[in-house]
């Protein structure tokens, strides 16, 4: 065989061996992410649709927002483990900051935010 053909075959064999090894390495890593879900309620305990919910790191960085669904539910998926602060807002009403909510790896933390007049 020609040297060029041998190099091509050898390269293909090495590539076939490398792919399963890389896949095994990435699947053995522990994923350090979790979720926060919850409900926004009004002062009478009723769910609030379309409320804005903000999450940020406990040092006030990296804010991100979502809205509640028609049943007052919200979810933040696949966030790094650690402590976060959450707050809800709707039509001039705010919840207090729910501080140091902990996200644990592969878990969902459940919270309830209650809107109040400031």
C-alpha positions as CSV (number, residue, x, y, z in Angstrom):
1,X,0.0,0.0,0.0
2,X,1.0,3.5,-0.5
3,X,2.2,5.6,2.5
4,X,-0.7,8.1,2.0
5,X,-3.3,5.3,2.2
6,X,-1.7,3.9,5.3
7,X,-1.7,7.3,7.0
8,X,-5.4,7.7,6.1
9,X,-6.3,4.3,7.6
10,X,-4.3,4.9,10.7
11,X,-5.9,8.3,11.2
12,X,-9.4,6.8,10.8
13,X,-8.6,4.1,13.4
14,X,-7.3,6.6,15.9
15,X,-10.3,8.8,15.4
16,X,-12.7,5.8,16.1
17,X,-10.8,5.0,19.3
18,X,-10.8,8.7,20.5
19,X,-14.5,9.3,20.2
20,X,-15.7,6.7,22.7
21,X,-13.0,7.8,25.2
22,X,-14.1,11.4,25.0
23,X,-17.7,10.5,25.4
24,X,-16.9,8.4,28.5
25,X,-14.9,11.2,30.0
26,X,-17.7,13.8,29.6
27,X,-20.4,11.4,30.9
28,X,-18.4,10.7,34.1
29,X,-18.4,14.4,35.1
30,X,-20.8,15.4,37.9
31,X,-23.2,18.1,36.6
32,X,-23.3,20.9,39.2
33,X,-26.6,22.4,38.2
34,X,-30.1,22.5,39.6
35,X,-33.5,24.2,39.3
36,X,-35.7,26.7,41.1
37,X,-39.4,26.6,40.6
38,X,-42.2,28.3,42.5
39,X,-45.4,30.2,42.7
40,X,-46.2,33.9,43.0
41,X,-49.2,34.7,45.2
42,X,-51.1,37.9,45.9
43,X,-51.8,39.2,49.4
44,X,-54.9,36.9,49.6
45,X,-53.0,33.8,48.6
46,X,-54.2,33.6,45.0
47,X,-51.8,32.8,42.2
48,X,-50.7,35.7,40.1
49,X,-50.4,35.2,36.3
50,X,-47.8,37.1,34.3
51,X,-45.8,38.3,37.3
52,X,-42.1,39.1,36.6
53,X,-39.7,37.0,38.7
54,X,-36.1,38.0,39.0
55,X,-33.2,35.8,40.1
56,X,-29.7,37.0,40.8
57,X,-26.6,35.7,42.6
58,X,-26.6,36.6,46.3
59,X,-23.9,39.3,45.6
60,X,-26.4,41.1,43.3
61,X,-24.8,40.0,40.0
62,X,-26.2,38.3,36.9
63,X,-29.9,39.1,37.1
64,X,-32.3,37.2,35.0
65,X,-36.0,37.4,34.7
66,X,-39.0,35.2,33.7
67,X,-42.8,35.5,34.0
68,X,-45.3,33.3,35.7
69,X,-47.7,31.2,33.7
70,X,-51.5,31.4,34.0
71,X,-51.4,29.5,37.3
72,X,-48.7,31.7,38.9
73,X,-45.9,29.2,38.4
74,X,-42.3,30.0,37.3
75,X,-39.2,28.0,36.7
76,X,-35.4,28.7,36.3
77,X,-33.8,25.6,34.8
78,X,-30.1,24.5,34.9
79,X,-28.6,27.1,37.1
80,X,-25.2,26.5,38.7
81,X,-25.3,25.3,42.3
82,X,-25.0,28.1,44.9
83,X,-27.1,30.8,46.6
84,X,-29.5,33.1,44.8
85,X,-31.9,35.9,45.6
86,X,-35.4,36.0,44.1
87,X,-38.1,38.7,43.9
88,X,-41.5,39.0,42.1
89,X,-43.2,42.1,40.7
90,X,-46.7,42.7,39.2
91,X,-48.6,45.9,38.7
92,X,-46.9,48.0,41.3
93,X,-46.7,45.2,43.9
94,X,-43.4,43.5,44.9
95,X,-42.5,40.5,47.0
96,X,-39.7,40.9,49.5
97,X,-36.3,39.5,48.4
98,X,-36.2,35.7,49.1
99,X,-32.5,35.7,49.9
100,X,-29.9,32.9,49.8
101,X,-32.2,30.4,48.1
102,X,-29.9,27.3,47.6
103,X,-29.7,25.5,44.3
104,X,-28.4,21.9,44.8
105,X,-27.0,19.7,42.1
106,X,-29.7,17.8,40.2
107,X,-32.4,19.0,42.6
108,X,-35.3,21.5,42.2
109,X,-35.8,24.0,45.0
110,X,-39.4,25.1,45.5
111,X,-40.2,28.7,46.7
112,X,-43.3,30.8,47.2
113,X,-43.1,34.6,46.6
114,X,-45.9,36.8,48.1
115,X,-46.7,40.2,46.6
116,X,-47.2,43.1,49.0
117,X,-47.6,46.9,48.7
118,X,-44.3,48.6,49.4
